[in-house]
Amino acid sequence: MDGSIARPRPLLALGLRLLAALALATMAMLVKLAGERGAHLVEMIFWRQALSAALLGAGLALTGKLALLRTKRLAAHGRRAISGTVGMMFTYGAVLLLPLAEATTLGFTAPIFAVLIALVLFGETIGPYRWSAIAIGFTGVLVVMGPGLGSGDGAVTVAGVIVGLIAPLMVALISFQVQDLNTTESAWSIVFWFTALSAPVLALALPFVLGPHDLATWGIILAMALCGALAQVLLTLSLRFGSAAVILLMDYTALLWASFYGFFVFERAAPASLWLGAPLIVAAGLIIAYRERELARLNHRSYSDRQDSARKD
């Protein structure tokens, strides 16, 4: 996966991903607040995409950098826009259906799905380390679901868990797409075309879901859209400077913010089952990241050895 990174700068990538985790956790909190105040899922995604496209386009125009949006890969941007919009539907849906900390924790299964995608789509051989990680990770998911599944207000429901697992599957798939785009496109181009191509499609559904809101709700929607736009830029830049297998580790810090918001904003403390299951999911991600790094190191050494052998011949 490292070969698709345009400009490797691992420490910068980690820092950007940490900020992205904070922005995403804040956005999720605002999505849940807006949903409780009557905002529709599609409506929220539309405003996020439309405002992001408008702000980014205006910013680049004012700074004379519209040339950064030039692309010869509009079809690839279109595919990324489709998968990205579907991914946002499930990500926002998980936040609306699940308590904030649980939705965030299920999102940590993205590295596990990245391994499975590499196996299914790219024919990559998966060894015992990563198979063990997959088993550990999904055991963590079962623990997070907890013995109280589906009971009481704010409970973890089966529908919520299904939506919450499809969301990281899409995140993993999109990470591969973004890394591919990063080899030829600027970060600004990737974010702009994602928002600009998806917003008009979402606008078609807007008349069916748009409802009246008070000023406070519109303020929450606006703040949510701005956090989403910031997070999108930070995520894209992080993938430009570092491997997805490594920087995805920084996403785990979002659980701290989600637990904070869950307690102080929604007055719900994370249950014991979450704190038992989350470490298993995090451990799975750490095992996968370690193994990905070792495989990359071995592949690099093997390539260097072949190059030395070729020069000797």
Order of alpha helices (4+ residues) and beta strands (2+ residues): alpha-alpha-alpha-alpha-alpha-alpha-alpha-alpha-alpha-alpha-alpha-alpha
